Amino acid sequence: MRGAFLAVLALAGCAGGLRLQDHPLAGRVWDVRAQTFVAPEEMLARAASARHVILGETHDNPEHHRMQRVALEAIAARGGPRALAMEQFDSEHQAAIDAARANGADAEGLADAGHFDRKGWNWPLYRPLVEFARERAWPLVAANLSRSEARAVMAEPSRSGLPPAQPAVREALERDMIEGHCGHRPEAKRLAAMIEAQRARDARMAQSLTSRGHGGGTVLIAGNGHARKDVGVALYLAGGEPISIGFVEVAADQNLPGDYLGGYAASASFDYLWFTPRFDRNDPCTAAPR
């Protein structure tokens, strides 16, 4: 199994459009709590024994999706069937996805049934993951809050039905939101609404992992922000602590795992960080208004 795993891993590292492929951290796995490097096989063997596994991502990095597929194959090889939950599908379309799956739909048919936003989510990056679920006969779970529900929470945050966030959680989410707005702090009321909508999404994803009694457990595909254990889905997840793996793009001037601790690599954020090359994208903040 080790030889086959390493062969797939090598193929996964051949994507174009990536920078810093020769970075000293690229391809390595950091055990955040133990503060040591581990082999990918060791990490995935532990993940396969957990009821819930959360695979983070930077949405537009093709290497992250390639490695998610590698992780799914490794987890499947070590255990029984699970369910694959995905942030990219809104939970309001679950019944349609189930019906399409029962009728033998292919990946395209499942995407149609789930109203997958092919342009917004860049469907070619996610299709291999949906195909994996179909090939393995894993249920496909629509995990996200719908846009209309998120807008309702934005308009009236109390509609989330969640208790007030702990101060540390709120502060961390505020930092994430401000960073996502290129360092510009939104107006206080809007910022509070954005935070509550994010929490509502996390709570919905957590509910999707447990509400249907997936006996073999689940794997959730979601952005790194949702995958964080200190502020994300894990806060709302009952029934077993998940294993959370964050896929982290390396930076040219950050050659040690500790260099990333100012971001989301703190000891409470993830169980493992899987470092990857950086996707060559335009900086969205370059032309940000001041």
C-alpha positions as CSV (number, residue, x, y, z in Angstrom):
1,M,0.0,0.0,0.0
2,R,2.8,2.4,0.8
3,G,4.3,2.1,-2.7
4,A,0.9,2.8,-4.4
5,F,0.3,5.7,-2.0
6,L,3.6,7.3,-2.8
7,A,3.0,6.8,-6.6
8,V,-0.3,8.7,-6.4
9,L,1.3,11.3,-4.2
10,A,4.0,11.9,-6.8
11,L,1.5,12.3,-9.6
12,A,-0.4,14.7,-7.5
13,G,2.5,17.0,-7.3
14,C,2.8,17.6,-11.0
15,A,0.1,20.3,-11.4
16,G,0.8,23.4,-13.5
17,G,0.2,27.0,-12.4
18,L,2.0,26.4,-9.1
19,R,4.9,28.3,-7.5
20,L,7.4,27.4,-4.8
21,Q,7.3,23.7,-5.7
22,D,10.8,23.3,-4.4
23,H,10.0,25.1,-1.1
24,P,11.5,23.1,1.9
25,L,8.0,22.6,3.4
26,A,6.1,21.7,0.2
27,G,4.6,18.2,0.5
28,R,5.5,17.8,4.2
29,V,3.0,17.2,7.0
30,W,3.3,19.0,10.4
31,D,1.6,17.4,13.4
32,V,0.5,20.7,15.1
33,R,0.0,19.3,18.6
34,A,3.1,17.1,18.7
35,Q,5.1,19.9,17.0
36,T,6.9,17.4,14.6
37,F,6.8,16.3,11.0
38,V,5.1,13.0,10.3
39,A,4.7,10.9,7.1
40,P,1.4,11.5,5.2
41,E,0.6,7.8,5.6
42,E,0.8,8.2,9.4
43,M,-1.5,11.1,9.4
44,L,-4.0,9.5,7.1
45,A,-4.0,6.2,9.1
46,R,-5.0,8.2,12.2
47,A,-7.6,10.1,10.2
48,A,-9.1,6.8,9.0
49,S,-9.8,5.8,12.6
50,A,-11.7,9.0,13.4
51,R,-15.4,9.2,12.9
52,H,-15.2,12.6,11.2
53,V,-12.4,14.0,9.1
54,I,-12.3,17.6,7.9
55,L,-10.1,18.4,4.8
56,G,-9.5,22.1,4.5
57,E,-8.5,23.9,1.3
58,T,-7.8,27.1,-0.4
59,H,-10.6,27.0,-2.9
60,D,-8.7,27.9,-6.1
61,N,-5.5,25.8,-5.5
62,P,-5.7,22.7,-7.7
63,E,-3.0,21.0,-5.6
64,H,-5.3,21.1,-2.6
65,H,-8.1,19.3,-4.5
66,R,-5.6,16.8,-5.9
67,M,-4.4,16.0,-2.4
68,Q,-7.9,15.8,-1.0
69,R,-8.5,13.0,-3.5
70,V,-5.3,11.3,-2.4
71,A,-6.5,11.6,1.2
72,L,-9.9,10.2,0.3
73,E,-8.4,7.2,-1.4
74,A,-6.1,6.5,1.5
75,I,-8.9,6.8,4.1
76,A,-11.2,4.6,2.0
77,A,-8.5,2.0,1.7
78,R,-8.2,1.8,5.5
79,G,-11.8,1.6,6.4
80,G,-15.4,1.1,5.4
81,P,-17.7,3.4,3.5
82,R,-18.3,6.9,4.7
83,A,-20.3,9.9,3.5
84,L,-18.6,12.8,1.6
85,A,-19.9,16.1,2.8
86,M,-19.1,19.2,0.8
87,E,-19.3,22.9,1.5
88,Q,-19.9,23.5,-2.2
89,F,-23.5,22.1,-2.1
90,D,-26.3,23.8,-0.2
91,S,-28.3,21.6,2.2
92,E,-31.6,22.7,0.6
93,H,-30.7,20.5,-2.4
94,Q,-30.0,17.3,-0.4
95,A,-33.2,15.5,-1.4
96,A,-32.5,16.2,-5.1
97,I,-29.0,14.9,-4.8
98,D,-30.3,11.7,-3.0
99,A,-32.8,11.2,-5.8
100,A,-30.2,11.7,-8.5
101,R,-27.9,9.3,-6.8
102,A,-30.6,6.6,-6.4
103,N,-31.2,6.9,-10.2
104,G,-27.5,6.3,-11.0
105,A,-26.6,9.8,-11.9
106,D,-23.0,10.5,-12.9
107,A,-20.9,13.4,-11.5
108,E,-22.4,15.9,-13.9
109,G,-25.9,14.7,-12.9
110,L,-25.2,15.0,-9.2
111,A,-23.8,18.5,-9.8
112,D,-27.0,19.5,-11.6
113,A,-29.2,18.0,-8.9
114,G,-27.3,19.9,-6.3
115,H,-27.3,23.2,-8.2
116,F,-23.5,23.3,-8.1
117,D,-22.2,26.8,-9.0
118,R,-19.8,25.6,-11.7
119,K,-18.3,29.0,-12.3
120,G,-18.1,30.2,-8.8
121,W,-16.6,27.0,-7.4
122,N,-14.6,26.0,-10.6
123,W,-16.3,22.7,-11.2
124,P,-13.3,20.9,-12.8
125,L,-11.4,21.2,-9.5
126,Y,-14.3,19.5,-7.6
127,R,-15.5,17.0,-10.1
128,P,-12.9,14.3,-9.1
129,L,-14.2,14.5,-5.5
130,V,-17.8,14.0,-6.6
131,E,-16.6,11.2,-8.9
132,F,-14.8,9.6,-6.0
133,A,-18.1,9.5,-3.9
134,R,-20.0,8.0,-6.8
135,E,-17.3,5.4,-7.6
136,R,-17.1,4.4,-3.9
137,A,-20.9,4.5,-3.4
138,W,-20.4,7.0,-0.6
139,P,-23.4,9.2,0.1
140,L,-22.9,12.8,-1.1
141,V,-23.9,15.3,1.6
142,A,-24.9,18.9,0.8
143,A,-23.3,20.6,3.8
144,N,-23.7,24.4,3.4
145,L,-26.2,27.0,4.4
146,S,-28.2,28.2,1.4
147,R,-27.6,31.7,0.1
148,S,-31.1,32.8,1.2
149,E,-30.5,31.5,4.7
150,A,-27.2,33.3,4.9
151,R,-28.7,36.5,3.7
152,A,-31.5,36.1,6.3
153,V,-28.9,35.8,9.1
154,M,-27.0,38.8,7.7
155,A,-30.1,40.8,7.9
156,E,-31.1,39.6,11.4
157,P,-28.2,37.8,13.1
158,S,-30.4,36.4,15.9
159,R,-31.9,34.1,13.2
160,S,-28.8,31.9,13.5
161,G,-30.3,30.5,16.7
162,L,-26.7,30.2,18.1
163,P,-25.6,31.3,21.6
164,P,-23.2,34.3,21.6
165,A,-19.7,33.5,20.5
166,Q,-17.0,33.3,23.0
167,P,-14.7,36.4,22.9
168,A,-11.7,34.4,21.6
169,V,-13.9,33.0,18.8
170,R,-15.3,36.3,17.9
171,E,-11.9,38.0,17.9
172,A,-10.4,35.3,15.6
173,L,-13.3,35.5,13.2
174,E,-13.0,39.3,13.1
175,R,-9.4,39.0,12.2
176,D,-10.3,36.6,9.4
177,M,-13.0,38.8,8.0
178,I,-10.8,41.9,8.1
179,E,-8.0,40.0,6.4
180,G,-10.5,38.8,3.8
181,H,-11.3,42.4,3.1
182,C,-7.6,43.3,2.4
183,G,-7.1,44.7,5.9
184,H,-10.1,47.0,5.8
185,R,-12.4,46.7,8.7
186,P,-16.1,46.7,7.7
187,E,-18.6,48.8,9.6
188,A,-19.3,47.3,13.0
189,K,-22.8,46.2,12.3
190,R,-21.9,44.6,9.0
191,L,-18.9,42.9,10.6
192,A,-21.0,41.4,13.3
193,A,-23.5,40.1,10.7
194,M,-20.8,38.6,8.6
195,I,-19.4,36.8,11.7
196,E,-22.8,35.4,12.6
197,A,-23.4,34.2,9.0
198,Q,-20.0,32.4,9.1
199,R,-20.9,30.8,12.4
200,A,-24.3,29.7,11.0
201,R,-22.5,28.1,8.0
202,D,-20.2,26.2,10.4
203,A,-23.1,25.0,12.5
204,R,-25.0,23.8,9.4
205,M,-22.0,21.9,8.2
206,A,-21.6,20.3,11.6
207,Q,-25.3,19.3,11.6
208,S,-24.9,17.8,8.1
209,L,-22.2,15.4,9.4
210,T,-24.4,13.9,12.1
211,S,-28.1,14.5,11.3
212,R,-28.4,11.5,8.9
213,G,-26.6,8.9,11.0
214,H,-23.8,8.1,8.7
215,G,-22.7,4.9,10.3
216,G,-19.2,4.8,8.9
217,G,-18.4,8.4,9.6
218,T,-17.9,11.4,7.3
219,V,-15.3,13.4,5.4
220,L,-16.0,17.1,5.0
221,I,-14.5,19.2,2.2
222,A,-14.5,22.8,3.2
223,G,-12.3,25.9,3.2
224,N,-9.6,26.2,5.8
225,G,-11.6,28.7,7.8
226,H,-14.4,26.2,8.3
227,A,-11.9,23.4,8.9
228,R,-10.3,25.3,11.9
229,K,-11.0,23.5,15.1
230,D,-10.8,26.6,17.3
231,V,-13.5,28.6,15.4
232,G,-15.0,26.4,12.7
233,V,-17.2,23.4,12.2
234,A,-15.7,21.4,15.1
235,L,-17.1,23.8,17.7
236,Y,-20.6,22.7,16.7
237,L,-20.0,19.0,16.1
238,A,-21.3,16.5,18.6
239,G,-20.3,12.8,18.7
240,G,-16.6,12.5,18.4
241,E,-13.7,14.9,18.0
242,P,-12.8,15.2,14.3
243,I,-9.4,15.1,12.7
244,S,-8.8,18.3,10.9
245,I,-6.2,18.6,8.1
246,G,-5.4,22.1,6.8
247,F,-3.9,22.4,3.4
248,V,-1.5,25.4,3.6
249,E,0.2,27.3,0.8
250,V,3.9,27.9,1.5
251,A,5.4,31.4,1.4
252,A,8.8,32.3,0.0
253,D,10.0,33.9,3.3
254,Q,8.5,31.3,5.6
255,N,10.6,28.1,5.7
256,L,9.6,26.7,9.1
257,P,6.2,25.5,10.4
258,G,6.6,28.0,13.3
259,D,6.6,30.8,10.7
260,Y,3.0,30.1,10.0
261,L,1.8,30.4,13.6
262,G,0.7,34.0,13.2
263,G,-2.0,32.7,10.8
264,Y,-4.1,29.6,11.4
265,A,-1.4,27.2,12.4
266,A,-1.7,27.8,16.2
267,S,-1.9,24.6,18.3
268,A,-5.7,24.8,18.6
269,S,-6.5,25.3,14.9
270,F,-5.7,22.0,13.2
271,D,-4.5,18.5,14.0
272,Y,-2.2,18.5,10.9
273,L,-0.9,21.0,8.3
274,W,-0.2,19.6,4.9
275,F,2.0,22.2,3.2
276,T,1.7,22.6,-0.6
277,P,3.0,24.8,-3.4
278,R,1.3,28.2,-3.8
279,F,-1.1,28.7,-6.7
280,D,-0.1,31.4,-9.1
281,R,-3.0,33.9,-8.8
282,N,-3.5,37.6,-9.0
283,D,-3.4,39.4,-5.6
284,P,-7.0,40.5,-5.1
285,C,-5.9,43.2,-2.7
286,T,-3.5,44.9,-5.1
287,A,-6.1,47.2,-6.4
288,A,-8.2,47.3,-3.2
289,P,-9.6,50.8,-2.5
290,R,-8.1,52.6,0.5
